[in-house]
Amino acid sequence: MTQEIASSYTSTEVATQLLGITQSLDVLASQLHSIAGQNRPVLKQASARRELPPSAEQLAKIAGQAYRDRRRRTELFGDETLFGEPAWDILLDLFVAAIKHKRVAVTSACIGSAVPTTTALRWLKILEEKGLILREEDPDDARRTFLRLSPGAYDLMVDYFHPEQK
């Protein structure tokens, strides 16, 4: 019976349902943190996650191209100090990773931000304080921490790259 029900859903529908469940858990976790006295600002409460456009891969491709274009500016102008926006680079990286269901370690996010590690870590802290990213400890390796977009930040990135869906 369970297999019959599962086979009636497409992988996109299942992924959308799982993302919705994850989002609900994030909201509960935020509420628990608030109750516990760890009041961190929350960008916006997650609502039912909107469905992605017909091709989530298309959104990832657009966001990935935005990231590559930013790197190309630096290469063309030959000065990496002209176009620094590490927070945006981190958000782009995490957005593409979310769509592709990949995990991003803190170290990778620092490299992807194209700034010195100390600067990247400072920006990660700011993004976390603003409720845009969440940290997850690696259960298999206590030395590694993964990052991901908060549900609210994910929705904002979808709005940015696919505004007509609103």
Stockholm file with secondary structure:
# STOCKHOLM 1.0

chainA/1-166         MTQEIASSYTSTEVATQLLGITQSLDVLASQLHSIAGQNRPVLKQASARRELPPSAEQLAKIAGQAYRDRRRRTELFGDETLFGEPAWDILLDLFVAAIKHKRVAVTSACIGSAVPTTTALRWLKILEEKGLILREEDPDDARRTFLRLSPGAYDLMVDYFHPEQK
#=GR chainA/1-166 SS CHHHHHHTSCHHHHHHHHHHHHHHHHHHHHHHHHHTTCCCCCSSCCCSCCCCCSCHHHHHHHHHHHHHHHHHHHHHHTCTTSSCCHHHHHHHHHHHHHHTTCCEEHHHHHHHTTSCHHHHHHHHHHHHHTTSEEEEECTTCTTCEEEEECHHHHHHHHHHHCGGGC
#=GC SS_cons         CHHHHHHTSCHHHHHHHHHHHHHHHHHHHHHHHHHTTCCCCCSSCCCSCCCCCSCHHHHHHHHHHHHHHHHHHHHHHTCTTSSCCHHHHHHHHHHHHHHTTCCEEHHHHHHHTTSCHHHHHHHHHHHHHTTSEEEEECTTCTTCEEEEECHHHHHHHHHHHCGGGC
//
